[in-house]
Amino acid sequence: MKILLKQLSILLVCFYLSACGGSSNDSSNVDPIVTDPVITDPVDPEPPVEPEPPVDPEPPVDPEPPVDPEPPVDPEDPIVPIADITIHMIGDSTMTEYDQSRKPQAGWGEQVPMFVSDKATVRNWARGGRSSRSFYYEDGLWNLVKETIKTGDYLIIQFGHNDQKLGDAYEEFGTYAYCSDGSSNGEDCPDSEHSYYQFLKKYIKEARDLGAVPILMSPIVRKYFSGESIRNSGLHNLESVNTGELFARGNYPAAMKEVAILLDVPMVDLTAQTKEIVEKYGDQAATESLYIAADSTHPQVLFATLIAKAAMKSLQQQEVLTDYIIEATSFISSPETLQWNDRYIGVANVKTLTLSAFDLSPNTGNLVATAPDGFLLSDAPDSTNWTTELTVPYENGAFTEKMYVQFTPYTEKSFNDSISFFAGGIDLGTVNVSGNGVAVGNGLPAYSRWFTEGGALAAITDGPITAQDANVMGLDTGSVKTFAVNEQDTGVARFRVYGPELVFKNADKYLEFSLTAATQTFSIDTISAWMTTSGGSTVQADIQYSFNSDFSNPVSLNEAPISFSKDTMLLTEYNVTIQVLAGNKMYIRIYPYNAAGADTTGKYLAVYDVKVSGLSGD
């Protein structure tokens, strides 16, 4: 009986496993939940049942699923490489970086990354107002640069503009090209602390001690024309003796060349190269396209790019950094994008683009710009002829032009597209423009600003407000002077504040700024201005506002006279809650005075970026 049961069990197993002549491909005969039903009798000495067949209907699991080896990197989608080296740059305001609010001003060091591959990192340490002497000693500058330099890095050194500082600033900043005793032997200076030549040697030695490769670059020219040529002072060759000094400061680029030869250091003569660029443009065109409006020292974006290009090309010719220097696009927009955020439906809002290009072909032609839906273009901010396509002629294979972009949302939606630019049929690039249409009544950020470009009186507004040009009443305008604003050299408007009529606040002598709430209430939360006393420390000021054209019933913002440290720009800022109703006007006045100025001269109030900001909306 036991034998009979065993035989019956074996037959059943064969049936379920299709091992006794059944079709192995007939999956309908396999019950997926049946496991091996083999019955064994541990007491019976019969031969054991044949080894367990693979009865589990689940697919067999590989004992160790093989892990595919890492696939090779697709050459069309490479991993971003880590930079091989760092190019450190030290210098002054002509090299440093500027934020978008300062455009079109730019330091040429900002543009260098355009011409460098991703195998190198560019660190721009330049700071406005620094000289070869002050940068060396100031905390957080040269000592910090040295902490980050590693073997194989490069150090570009360019100073000279602020080494020429006079008077009270001489001790901290001033140097002579060679020696302060008037000699032209930089090796034997009795006063090495005021020797440009000696400070260049310090930077070179200390960079080499850290394993870096130093590179010298002479200062860019100042736009000091004499006829059709840049005169020697613009080339940093100071041949005249300054008042209060015994010797001429000397030729700074020449001193740099001697150091370069003596220590076998690569040098780029940017003085000579920028002289060639600026003279090619001529005084008027250079003023319009190369230098900022406020002075003859600081570059616009186009000039900064041309300088960077010349510097990198010269290094290539000297077989320096050849593995890292690349060609770059010739089209530059400043800012790189235009954003309006929220704007009222049907209300036009205008922003400005500064466009620059170089190496264009043909040498003479037209730039053609095309705007997307919701945006229009013009060559003037108050134009009556706005269009979706604007043509701008250019010459000399380059241009710098201002273009005005109007955003007028026609419905509640987001607008996000690009303005395209072509020249000679070649696609130069695009500028992204975006904004949102919102229903009238919602609060929108708005502001008005004055004195953002030297002595220019024109107002700049954003949002549904209008503003009038600054009004200079009873004050004499002085020359624009360069000051450090947020550590960036900036051309600043100045107004004379001396004489018996300005010993106290004079109701007839002031700067006035006025704005109108166009369609909605303008709720002002901040009134601010950068100011200082120039030529002395005795100039003070008061700031008031009124809603009346005759300035009756004024309200003072300052409780005590606003005082300043000489030549140090101070941000004077007031947090306020002021409402200008739709259609109404507000007036703000700055009254300067000088209690010690009855019998003195040469005292000024310096003013930059007077700003009124808040929310527009009911």
C-alpha positions as CSV (number, residue, x, y, z in Angstrom):
1,M,0.0,0.0,0.0
2,K,2.8,2.3,0.9
3,I,4.5,1.6,-2.4
4,L,1.2,2.3,-4.2
5,L,0.9,5.7,-2.5
6,K,4.4,6.6,-3.4
7,Q,3.9,5.8,-7.0
8,L,0.7,7.8,-7.1
9,S,2.6,10.8,-5.6
10,I,5.2,10.6,-8.3
11,L,2.6,10.5,-11.0
12,L,1.0,13.6,-9.5
13,V,4.3,15.5,-9.4
14,C,5.0,14.6,-13.0
15,F,1.6,15.9,-14.0
16,Y,2.0,19.2,-12.3
17,L,5.6,19.7,-13.5
18,S,4.8,18.6,-17.1
19,A,7.8,16.3,-16.7
20,C,6.2,13.2,-18.0
21,G,5.6,14.0,-21.6
22,G,3.4,17.2,-21.1
23,S,4.0,20.3,-23.2
24,S,6.5,22.6,-21.5
25,N,5.1,25.6,-23.5
26,D,1.5,25.2,-22.2
27,S,1.5,27.7,-19.5
28,S,-2.2,27.1,-18.9
29,N,-1.3,23.9,-17.2
30,V,0.8,25.6,-14.6
31,D,-0.8,26.8,-11.4
32,P,1.2,29.9,-10.4
33,I,0.6,29.3,-6.7
34,V,1.5,25.6,-6.6
35,T,4.8,24.8,-4.9
36,D,6.8,21.6,-5.0
37,P,4.4,18.8,-3.7
38,V,7.1,16.1,-3.5
39,I,6.4,13.7,-0.6
40,T,9.2,11.9,0.9
41,D,9.3,9.1,3.5
42,P,12.2,9.5,5.8
43,V,11.8,5.9,7.1
44,D,11.6,4.2,3.7
45,P,15.1,3.3,2.4
46,E,13.9,3.8,-1.2
47,P,16.2,5.9,-3.3
48,P,15.6,9.5,-2.8
49,V,13.4,11.5,-5.1
50,E,15.4,13.1,-7.8
51,P,16.8,16.6,-7.0
52,E,14.2,19.3,-6.6
53,P,13.3,20.5,-10.0
54,P,12.8,24.2,-10.6
55,V,9.1,24.1,-9.9
56,D,8.7,27.7,-8.6
57,P,6.8,29.4,-11.4
58,E,8.3,32.7,-10.4
59,P,11.2,33.7,-12.7
60,P,14.5,32.6,-11.1
61,V,16.3,35.4,-9.4
62,D,19.9,35.7,-10.4
63,P,22.1,35.1,-7.3
64,E,23.9,38.4,-7.7
65,P,22.3,40.5,-10.5
66,P,25.2,41.8,-12.4
67,V,25.8,45.6,-12.0
68,D,26.4,47.2,-15.4
69,P,29.8,49.0,-15.5
70,E,29.6,52.8,-15.5
71,P,28.9,53.8,-19.1
72,P,31.6,55.8,-20.8
73,V,30.9,59.6,-20.8
74,D,29.1,60.7,-23.9
75,P,31.4,63.2,-25.6
76,E,28.4,65.3,-26.5
77,D,27.3,65.6,-22.9
78,P,30.5,65.9,-20.9
79,I,30.8,66.3,-17.2
80,V,31.6,70.0,-16.3
81,P,35.3,70.0,-15.8
82,I,36.9,71.4,-12.6
83,A,39.0,74.6,-13.4
84,D,42.7,73.9,-13.7
85,I,43.8,77.3,-12.5
86,T,42.6,80.6,-11.1
87,I,43.4,84.0,-12.7
88,H,43.4,86.5,-9.9
89,M,43.0,90.2,-10.8
90,I,44.0,93.1,-8.6
91,G,43.5,96.8,-9.5
92,D,41.2,99.8,-9.2
93,S,37.8,101.0,-10.4
94,T,38.7,100.7,-14.1
95,M,39.0,96.9,-13.5
96,T,36.5,96.2,-10.7
97,E,33.0,94.8,-11.1
98,Y,29.8,96.9,-11.0
99,D,26.2,95.7,-10.3
100,Q,23.4,96.2,-12.8
101,S,22.2,99.5,-11.2
102,R,25.5,101.1,-12.3
103,K,25.4,100.1,-16.0
104,P,26.5,101.1,-18.5
105,Q,29.6,101.6,-16.3
106,A,31.8,98.5,-16.3
107,G,35.3,97.5,-15.2
108,W,37.3,95.7,-17.9
109,G,38.0,92.8,-15.4
110,E,34.2,92.1,-15.5
111,Q,34.5,91.2,-19.2
112,V,37.6,88.9,-19.0
113,P,35.6,85.7,-18.3
114,M,34.1,86.2,-21.8
115,F,37.5,85.4,-23.2
116,V,38.5,82.6,-20.8
117,S,37.4,78.9,-21.1
118,D,35.9,76.9,-18.2
119,K,39.3,75.4,-17.5
120,A,40.2,78.6,-15.7
121,T,38.4,80.6,-13.0
122,V,38.6,84.4,-12.9
123,R,38.7,86.1,-9.4
124,N,38.4,89.9,-9.7
125,W,39.7,91.4,-6.5
126,A,39.9,95.0,-7.9
127,R,38.4,97.7,-5.8
128,G,37.5,101.3,-6.7
129,G,39.8,104.0,-5.4
130,R,42.8,101.8,-4.6
131,S,46.4,102.4,-5.5
132,S,49.3,100.0,-5.6
133,R,50.1,101.3,-2.1
134,S,46.7,101.2,-0.5
135,F,45.7,97.8,-1.9
136,Y,48.8,96.3,-0.5
137,Y,48.1,97.4,3.1
138,E,44.3,97.5,3.4
139,D,42.8,94.6,5.4
140,G,40.8,92.2,3.4
141,L,42.6,92.9,0.1
142,W,46.1,91.8,-0.7
143,N,46.5,89.6,2.4
144,L,43.2,87.8,1.5
145,V,44.3,87.4,-2.1
146,K,47.5,85.7,-1.0
147,E,45.5,83.3,1.2
148,T,43.6,82.0,-1.9
149,I,46.5,81.8,-4.4
150,K,47.7,78.3,-5.2
151,T,50.6,77.0,-7.2
152,G,50.0,77.4,-10.9
153,D,47.6,80.3,-10.6
154,Y,48.1,83.6,-12.4
155,L,48.0,87.2,-11.0
156,I,47.2,90.2,-13.2
157,I,48.4,93.4,-11.6
158,Q,47.1,96.8,-12.8
159,F,47.4,100.1,-10.8
160,G,48.3,103.7,-11.6
161,H,45.2,105.9,-11.6
162,N,44.9,106.3,-7.8
163,D,48.7,106.3,-7.3
164,Q,48.5,109.9,-8.6
165,K,46.3,111.1,-5.6
166,L,47.3,114.4,-4.0
167,G,47.1,116.4,-0.8
168,D,45.6,114.6,2.2
169,A,45.2,111.4,0.2
170,Y,48.9,111.2,-0.7
171,E,50.0,109.5,2.5
172,E,47.6,106.6,2.1
173,F,47.4,106.3,-1.7
174,G,50.1,108.3,-3.4
175,T,53.2,107.1,-5.1
176,Y,55.8,108.4,-7.6
177,A,56.4,106.3,-10.7
178,Y,60.0,105.7,-9.5
179,C,61.0,107.6,-6.3
180,S,59.7,110.5,-4.3
181,D,63.1,112.3,-4.5
182,G,62.6,112.8,-8.2
183,S,65.1,110.2,-9.3
184,S,64.3,107.7,-12.0
185,N,66.2,104.8,-10.5
186,G,63.5,102.7,-8.8
187,E,66.1,100.4,-7.3
188,D,67.5,102.9,-4.9
189,C,64.5,104.8,-3.5
190,P,65.1,106.3,0.0
191,D,61.3,106.2,0.4
192,S,60.2,102.9,-1.0
193,E,56.8,103.4,0.7
194,H,55.7,105.9,-2.0
195,S,57.3,104.2,-5.0
196,Y,55.1,102.6,-7.7
197,Y,58.1,100.7,-9.0
198,Q,58.8,99.2,-5.5
199,F,55.2,98.1,-4.9
200,L,55.1,96.3,-8.3
201,K,58.2,94.4,-7.2
202,K,56.5,93.5,-3.9
203,Y,53.4,92.0,-5.7
204,I,55.6,90.1,-8.1
205,K,57.9,88.6,-5.5
206,E,55.1,87.6,-3.1
207,A,53.1,86.0,-6.0
208,R,56.0,84.0,-7.1
209,D,56.8,82.9,-3.5
210,L,53.2,81.4,-3.6
211,G,53.9,79.6,-6.9
212,A,51.8,82.0,-9.0
213,V,52.7,83.6,-12.3
214,P,52.5,87.4,-12.1
215,I,51.4,89.5,-15.1
216,L,51.7,93.3,-15.3
217,M,49.2,95.5,-17.1
218,S,49.7,99.3,-17.4
219,P,46.7,101.6,-16.6
220,I,44.1,102.4,-19.3
221,V,44.2,106.0,-20.7
222,R,42.2,108.9,-19.4
223,K,40.3,110.7,-22.2
224,Y,42.4,113.8,-22.1
225,F,42.6,114.9,-25.7
226,S,44.8,117.5,-27.1
227,G,43.7,117.9,-30.7
228,E,43.3,114.4,-32.0
229,S,45.7,112.7,-29.6
230,I,45.7,111.8,-25.9
231,R,48.1,114.1,-24.1
232,N,50.8,112.8,-21.8
233,S,48.9,113.2,-18.5
234,G,46.2,111.0,-20.0
235,L,48.9,108.4,-20.7
236,H,50.0,108.6,-17.0
237,N,53.2,110.4,-17.8
238,L,53.1,113.2,-15.3
239,E,55.7,115.8,-16.2
240,S,54.4,118.8,-14.3
241,V,55.1,119.3,-10.6
242,N,52.0,119.3,-8.4
243,T,51.3,122.2,-6.1
244,G,53.0,121.5,-2.7
245,E,55.4,118.9,-4.2
246,L,59.0,119.2,-5.3
247,F,59.2,116.8,-8.1
248,A,57.0,115.5,-11.0
249,R,55.4,112.1,-10.3
250,G,56.9,110.6,-13.5
251,N,56.0,108.1,-16.1
252,Y,54.1,105.2,-14.5
253,P,53.8,102.9,-17.6
254,A,57.6,103.4,-18.2
255,A,58.3,102.4,-14.6
256,M,56.2,99.2,-15.0
257,K,58.1,98.3,-18.2
258,E,61.4,98.5,-16.4
259,V,60.1,96.2,-13.6
260,A,58.8,93.8,-16.2
261,I,62.2,93.6,-18.0
262,L,64.2,93.4,-14.7
263,L,62.2,90.6,-13.3
264,D,61.2,88.9,-16.6
265,V,57.5,89.3,-16.1
266,P,54.9,89.2,-18.9
267,M,53.5,92.7,-19.4
268,V,50.6,94.1,-21.5
269,D,50.9,97.8,-22.4
270,L,47.2,98.6,-22.0
271,T,48.1,102.3,-21.9
272,A,49.3,102.1,-25.5
273,Q,46.5,99.8,-26.6
274,T,43.7,101.9,-25.1
275,K,45.3,105.0,-26.6
276,E,45.0,103.5,-30.0
277,I,41.3,102.6,-29.4
278,V,40.3,105.9,-28.0
279,E,42.1,108.0,-30.6
280,K,40.5,105.9,-33.3
281,Y,37.1,106.9,-32.0
282,G,38.0,110.5,-31.4
283,D,36.9,112.7,-28.5
284,Q,33.2,113.0,-29.3
285,A,32.6,109.4,-30.2
286,A,34.7,108.2,-27.2
287,T,32.6,110.3,-24.9
288,E,29.4,108.8,-26.3
289,S,30.5,105.2,-26.6
290,L,33.5,104.4,-24.5
291,Y,33.5,106.4,-21.3
292,I,30.7,107.0,-18.8
293,A,29.1,110.5,-18.9
294,A,30.4,111.6,-15.5
295,D,34.2,111.5,-16.3
296,S,37.1,110.7,-18.6
297,T,38.4,107.7,-16.7
298,H,35.7,105.0,-16.3
299,P,34.7,102.7,-19.2
300,Q,31.3,101.8,-20.5
301,V,30.5,98.2,-21.3
302,L,31.8,98.4,-24.9
303,F,35.1,99.9,-23.9
304,A,35.5,97.5,-21.0
305,T,35.0,94.6,-23.4
306,L,37.5,96.0,-26.0
307,I,40.1,96.4,-23.2
308,A,39.5,92.8,-22.0
309,K,39.8,91.5,-25.6
310,A,43.0,93.5,-26.2
311,A,44.5,92.2,-22.9
312,M,43.8,88.6,-23.6
313,K,44.9,88.8,-27.2
314,S,48.2,90.3,-26.1
315,L,48.8,87.5,-23.6
316,Q,48.1,85.0,-26.4
317,Q,50.7,86.7,-28.6
318,Q,53.2,86.3,-25.7
319,E,52.2,82.6,-25.3
320,V,50.8,83.3,-21.9
321,L,47.5,81.5,-20.9
322,T,47.2,80.2,-24.4
323,D,45.4,77.0,-23.2
324,Y,42.7,79.1,-21.5
325,I,41.9,82.0,-23.8
326,I,39.0,81.7,-26.3
327,E,37.1,83.8,-28.8
328,A,33.9,85.5,-27.5
329,T,30.7,86.9,-28.9
330,S,30.7,90.5,-30.0
331,F,27.2,91.4,-28.8
332,I,26.7,92.8,-25.3
333,S,23.4,94.0,-23.7
334,S,23.3,95.9,-20.5
335,P,21.3,94.9,-18.5
336,E,21.2,91.3,-19.8
337,T,17.5,91.0,-19.2
338,L,14.6,93.5,-18.6
339,Q,12.0,92.6,-16.0
340,W,8.9,94.7,-15.3
341,N,7.3,92.4,-12.8
342,D,3.7,93.5,-12.2
343,R,2.3,96.4,-14.3
344,Y,-1.1,97.8,-14.8
345,I,-3.1,96.8,-17.9
346,G,-3.0,99.6,-20.6
347,V,-0.3,101.6,-18.8
348,A,3.0,102.0,-20.8
349,N,6.2,101.5,-18.9
350,V,9.7,102.2,-20.4
351,K,13.1,100.7,-19.6
352,T,16.5,101.3,-21.2
353,L,18.9,98.9,-22.9
354,T,22.5,99.9,-23.6
355,L,23.6,97.7,-26.6
356,S,27.3,97.3,-27.6
357,A,29.0,95.2,-30.3
358,F,32.4,95.0,-32.0
359,D,34.1,93.1,-34.8
360,L,30.9,93.5,-36.9
361,S,30.9,92.6,-40.6
362,P,30.2,94.5,-42.8
363,N,32.1,97.5,-41.3
364,T,29.1,99.7,-41.9
365,G,25.5,98.5,-41.7
366,N,22.4,98.4,-39.6
367,L,21.4,96.7,-36.4
368,V,17.8,95.4,-36.6
369,A,15.9,94.7,-33.4
370,T,12.5,92.9,-33.3
371,A,10.3,93.0,-30.2
372,P,7.8,90.3,-29.1
373,D,4.1,90.6,-28.3
374,G,3.4,93.2,-25.6
375,F,6.6,95.1,-26.2
376,L,7.6,98.0,-28.5
377,L,10.9,99.7,-29.3
378,S,12.2,103.3,-29.9
379,D,15.4,105.3,-30.0
380,A,14.0,107.9,-27.6
381,P,12.2,107.5,-24.2
382,D,9.6,110.1,-25.0
383,S,9.1,109.0,-28.6
384,T,5.7,109.1,-30.3
385,N,6.8,106.4,-32.7
386,W,7.0,103.0,-31.0
387,T,7.5,100.0,-33.2
388,T,8.0,96.3,-33.1
389,E,11.1,96.5,-35.4
390,L,13.8,99.2,-35.0
391,T,16.8,99.8,-37.3
392,V,19.9,101.5,-36.0
393,P,22.8,102.3,-38.3
394,Y,26.4,101.7,-37.2
395,E,30.0,102.5,-38.5
396,N,33.5,101.3,-37.8
397,G,32.3,97.7,-37.2
398,A,31.1,98.6,-33.7
399,F,28.5,100.5,-31.9
400,T,27.1,101.5,-28.5
401,E,23.5,102.6,-28.6
402,K,20.7,103.2,-26.1
403,M,17.4,101.5,-27.0
404,Y,14.1,102.0,-25.2
405,V,11.7,99.2,-24.6
406,Q,8.1,99.9,-23.8
407,F,5.9,97.3,-22.0
408,T,2.2,97.8,-22.3
409,P,0.3,94.7,-21.0
410,Y,-3.1,94.4,-22.6
411,T,-4.6,91.7,-20.5
412,E,-4.0,89.9,-17.1
413,K,-1.3,87.4,-18.0
414,S,2.4,86.9,-18.0
415,F,4.5,88.1,-20.9
416,N,7.9,86.4,-21.3
417,D,9.8,86.4,-24.5
418,S,12.9,87.9,-26.2
419,I,14.0,90.8,-28.3
420,S,16.1,89.5,-31.2
421,F,19.0,91.4,-32.8
422,F,20.5,91.0,-36.3
423,A,23.3,92.8,-38.1
424,G,24.3,92.1,-41.7
425,G,21.9,89.2,-41.6
426,I,23.8,87.6,-38.7
427,D,22.0,86.7,-35.6
428,L,23.7,88.6,-32.8
429,G,21.6,87.3,-29.9
430,T,18.6,88.0,-27.8
431,V,17.6,89.9,-24.7
432,N,14.8,88.4,-22.5
433,V,11.9,90.7,-21.6
434,S,9.2,89.8,-19.1
435,G,6.3,91.3,-17.1
436,N,2.9,90.6,-15.8
437,G,-0.3,92.4,-16.6
438,V,-2.4,93.2,-13.5
439,A,-5.7,95.0,-13.0
440,V,-5.6,98.6,-12.0
441,G,-5.8,99.0,-8.2
442,N,-3.2,96.4,-7.2
443,G,-0.1,97.8,-5.4
444,L,3.0,98.0,-7.6
445,P,6.6,99.0,-6.6
446,A,7.5,102.4,-8.0
447,Y,10.4,104.9,-7.6
448,S,12.0,108.0,-9.0
449,R,15.7,108.7,-9.0
450,W,17.9,111.8,-9.8
451,F,21.6,112.4,-10.2
452,T,22.5,108.8,-11.2
453,E,24.9,109.9,-13.9
454,G,27.2,112.7,-12.7
455,G,25.5,116.1,-13.1
456,A,22.7,114.9,-15.3
457,L,19.4,116.4,-14.1
458,A,17.0,114.0,-15.8
459,A,14.8,111.8,-13.6
460,I,14.5,108.0,-13.9
461,T,11.2,106.5,-13.0
462,D,9.7,103.0,-12.7
463,G,6.1,102.3,-12.1
464,P,3.0,104.5,-12.6
465,I,4.5,107.8,-11.5
466,T,6.1,110.7,-13.5
467,A,8.9,112.9,-12.4
468,Q,10.4,116.2,-13.5
469,D,14.1,117.0,-14.0
470,A,16.0,118.1,-10.9
471,N,15.9,121.9,-10.4
472,V,19.1,123.7,-9.2
473,M,17.9,126.9,-7.6
474,G,20.4,129.6,-6.7
475,L,23.4,127.2,-6.5
476,D,26.5,127.2,-8.7
477,T,27.3,123.9,-10.2
478,G,30.8,122.6,-9.6
479,S,32.7,120.0,-11.6
480,V,31.7,116.3,-11.4
481,K,34.1,114.5,-9.0
482,T,34.8,110.8,-8.5
483,F,33.9,109.4,-5.1
484,A,33.6,105.9,-3.8
485,V,29.9,104.9,-3.6
486,N,29.4,101.4,-2.1
487,E,33.2,100.9,-2.8
488,Q,32.8,101.7,-6.5
489,D,34.2,104.8,-8.0
490,T,31.4,107.0,-9.2
491,G,31.1,110.4,-10.9
492,V,29.1,112.6,-8.5
493,A,27.5,116.0,-9.0
494,R,28.8,118.9,-6.8
495,F,27.3,122.3,-5.9
496,R,29.2,125.2,-4.4
497,V,28.4,126.0,-0.8
498,Y,30.3,129.0,0.4
499,G,29.9,132.7,0.8
500,P,27.9,134.9,3.3
501,E,24.6,133.9,1.7
502,L,25.1,130.3,2.6
503,V,26.3,130.5,6.1
504,F,22.7,129.5,7.2
505,K,19.9,127.7,5.3
506,N,18.8,130.0,2.5
507,A,15.2,129.5,1.3
508,D,16.3,130.7,-2.2
509,K,19.2,128.2,-2.6
510,Y,18.3,124.6,-2.9
511,L,18.0,121.4,-5.1
512,E,14.4,120.5,-5.9
513,F,13.0,117.2,-7.0
514,S,9.3,116.7,-7.9
515,L,7.1,113.8,-8.8
516,T,3.5,113.1,-9.7
517,A,1.3,110.1,-8.9
518,A,0.0,109.3,-12.3
519,T,-3.1,107.1,-12.0
520,Q,-3.0,105.7,-8.5
521,T,-2.0,106.8,-5.0
522,F,1.7,106.6,-4.5
523,S,2.5,105.4,-0.9
524,I,6.1,106.4,-0.3
525,D,8.1,104.4,2.3
526,T,11.7,105.6,1.7
527,I,13.5,108.8,0.7
528,S,17.3,108.6,0.4
529,A,20.3,110.2,-1.1
530,W,24.1,109.7,-1.1
531,M,25.8,112.9,0.0
532,T,29.1,114.3,1.4
533,T,31.0,117.5,1.9
534,S,33.8,118.1,-0.6
535,G,36.7,120.5,-0.3
536,G,36.3,120.7,3.4
537,S,34.3,119.2,6.3
538,T,32.0,122.1,7.1
539,V,29.1,121.7,4.6
540,Q,25.8,120.6,6.1
541,A,22.3,120.0,4.7
542,D,18.6,119.8,5.5
543,I,15.9,117.8,3.6
544,Q,12.2,118.8,3.5
545,Y,9.1,117.9,1.5
546,S,5.9,119.7,0.6
547,F,2.8,119.1,-1.5
548,N,2.6,122.7,-2.5
549,S,4.3,124.3,-5.5
550,D,5.3,127.3,-3.4
551,F,6.7,124.9,-0.9
552,S,4.5,126.1,1.9
553,N,3.9,123.9,5.0
554,P,7.1,122.0,4.5
555,V,7.9,118.9,6.6
556,S,11.5,118.3,7.7
557,L,13.0,114.8,7.4
558,N,16.1,115.5,9.5
559,E,15.8,116.5,13.1
560,A,19.4,117.9,13.3
561,P,21.6,119.3,10.5
562,I,23.0,116.5,8.3
563,S,26.8,116.5,8.7
564,F,29.4,114.5,6.8
565,S,33.0,113.3,6.8
566,K,35.0,115.1,4.1
567,D,34.9,113.2,0.8
568,T,33.2,110.2,2.3
569,M,29.8,109.5,0.6
570,L,27.1,108.8,3.2
571,L,23.7,107.2,2.5
572,T,21.2,109.4,4.2
573,E,17.9,107.4,4.3
574,Y,14.5,108.0,5.9
575,N,11.8,105.5,6.4
576,V,8.5,107.4,5.9
577,T,4.8,106.9,5.4
578,I,3.7,109.5,2.9
579,Q,0.8,109.2,0.5
580,V,0.7,111.2,-2.8
581,L,-2.9,111.0,-4.1
582,A,-3.5,110.2,-7.8
583,G,-2.9,113.3,-9.9
584,N,-1.1,115.1,-7.1
585,K,2.5,116.3,-6.9
586,M,5.1,116.2,-4.2
587,Y,8.2,118.4,-3.9
588,I,11.5,117.5,-2.1
589,R,14.2,120.0,-1.4
590,I,17.8,119.7,-0.2
591,Y,19.1,122.9,1.4
592,P,22.9,123.0,1.7
593,Y,24.7,125.5,3.9
594,N,28.2,126.1,5.4
595,A,28.4,127.8,8.8
596,A,32.2,128.4,8.3
597,G,31.9,129.4,4.7
598,A,31.5,133.2,4.9
599,D,35.1,133.9,4.0
600,T,36.2,130.6,2.4
601,T,36.0,129.1,-1.0
602,G,36.2,125.6,-2.5
603,K,33.5,123.9,-0.4
604,Y,30.8,121.8,-2.1
605,L,27.9,119.5,-1.4
606,A,28.3,116.3,-3.4
607,V,25.0,114.5,-4.3
608,Y,24.3,111.1,-5.9
609,D,21.2,109.0,-6.5
610,V,18.4,110.9,-4.8
611,K,15.6,108.3,-4.6
612,V,12.0,108.2,-3.6
613,S,10.4,104.8,-3.5
614,G,7.2,103.0,-2.4
615,L,4.1,101.3,-3.7
616,S,1.6,102.7,-6.3
617,G,-2.0,101.5,-5.9
618,D,-5.2,102.2,-4.1
